[in-house]
Amino acid sequence: MSKTVEIMDQQAMHRAITRLTYEIIEKNKGIENIVLIGIKTRGIFLAQRFANRLQQIEGIEVPVGDVDITLYRDDVHKSSSLEIQPSYNGHSIPFSIDGKTVVLVDDVLFTGRTVRSAMDAIMDVGRPAQIQLAVLVDRGHRELPIRADYVGKNIPTAQSESVHVHLLEYDKLEQDEVLIDKTQ
């Protein structure tokens, strides 16, 4: 039996995004060399929210792109069924990332495999000076040595639990929220 628990409501998410925005500014001593790249799907909307907050705070428009990691996943080749074909939507990075600080944005950090795939995709586009990682939720259980530079909330979870981020822009619900399905 599972029970769904709200971990973050809309106000908590807004505060976390604002706090992370200030952390990005502080760590990078400004935002002049920053670009944001969201991992499809919800990372794109979060990256846009960061860009909007950065614009409000610093008065500078930060470029925002997105990356689809489908073909970079390490489990795509393991599919034994020909019926399961990955859907690749490409990336949209309409600016140079060479020499820039790329802030990679995702909703939930779990095993680290999605982030590794996203870094591979980014390196195929250009050579950034560095890549930083911003996530709304870090739930632990890493399989790869990947750590987020900016974390909205650490949520210790069991392996069997699921974390769900709902965003107004994508999920078309009444409010933003982060839920966890707890097994009992």
N, C-alpha and C positions, 0 to 999 in steps of 0.2 A: 504494500500500500504506500502511496506517495502523498505528500502534503506540499502545497505550494506556499512559499513564504516570500513576502516582499522584502528585499534587501535595501533597495534605494527607491525613493519616490522621485517625482519630478524635481522638487526643490533640492534634494540631496544630489541629484545628477547635475543640476545647474551649478551648485556650489562646487562640486568636484571639477567640473570643466573650467570654472573660473580659477580655482586654485591651481590646476595643472597649467593653465595659460600663463599665470604669473611665474610658475616654476620654469617653464620653457624660456620666458623672457630673462629670468635671473640667471639660469644656467648658461645661456648663450650670450649674456651681456648685451641684450637687444635682439632684434629679429631681422636685421638687414640681410643676413646670409641664409635665412631659413626658408625651406619649402615644406609643405605638408603633403603627404601621400597617404590616402586612406585605403585600407584593404577592403575589397568588395565583400560584403555588401554594407553592413552597418558602419564600418570604419570610414567610409566615404562621407557619410552624414556627420559623424563625429569630427572628422577633419575639417569639414565646412564650418561646424560650430566653433572649433578652435580658431579658424581664420577670422570668423566674425568677431570673436572676443578680442583677438589680437588687433584687429582694425579699430575696435572701440577703445582699447587701452592705449595702443601705441600710435594710432593714426596712420598705419602703414598696411597696405594690402599685401597679404602673403599669398603666393601662388599655391593652388591646391590641385593635386592630381589624384588619380586612383590606379590601383593595380589589381588585376584578376590573377590569382595564384593557381588556378585550376590545372594548367599544364605543367606547373612546377611542383605539384604535390608528389611526395615519394610513394604514394599508394595507388596512383593511377594505373601503373603498369601491372598491378597485381589483380586487376579485374579479369576474371576468367570468362565472363559473359560478354559476348559481342553486342548484346542489347544495351549495355551500360557504356555510353560514350560521354566523355567529359564535354561540358559546354564551356567553351572559352570565349569570353567577351573582350579579351585584350586589355589594354590599359589606356589611360588617357593622361599623359604627362606632356602637356603642350608647352614645356619650358625646359631649359637645360638644367640638369642636376649636377653637372660637372663642377666640382669644387664647392658645392653647397652642403649645408647641413640638412639632411633629410630627416624630418620627424615622421616616422611611420606610425600610423594610427589604426588601432583595432578596438573592438568592443571587449572581447574576453581573451585573456592569455591563459592557456591551458598547458598543452604539452610542449609548445614552442615550435611545432612543425609548420604551422601556418606562417609564422614570422620568418622562419628559415626560408620557406618558399618565396615569400614576398621579397626578402633580401636578394635572393637569386634573380628574381624578375627585375628588380631595380638595377642590379649590376649589369644586366643585359642592355639597359637603357643608357647608362652613363656611369661615371665614376665620381660619386659624392665624396666630399672631404670626410664626412662621417654620417652614420645612420643612428638616430636615437629612436626609442620606442615609447609611445604613449598609449596606455590602455585604460579603459574605464574600470575594468575588473580584472584582478589577478586571482585566479582560483587555485593556483599551485599545481602539483603533479607534473612537473617538467620532465620531459624525456630528452631534451637537448639543453645545453648550457646557455640558455637565453634568459635575460633579465630585463624587465622594463625600466626605463629611466624615469618615467612618470606614471604613477598608478593612482587612479581615482579611489579605489577601495580594494583592499585585500580581503578575500572571502575564503577562509579555509573550507574545503569541501571534501566529501568522500568521493572516491572514484566513480561510484554509481550515481551520484547526484548530477543534475543538469542546471546550468545557469543560463537564463534567457534575458537578453537585453531587448526592450521594446522602445522604439523611437517613433515619435509622431510622424516624421517624414517617410518612414518606410512601412511601419506596421499599421498605420492608420487607426490607432487606438485613441482614446480620450486623453491619455497622458503618457509621458515617458515613465519607464519603470525598469527595475532589475529584479527578477524573480529567481528563486532557487527551488527546484523540485527536490524535496528531501525524501529519502526512502525511510520507511519506518519498520 
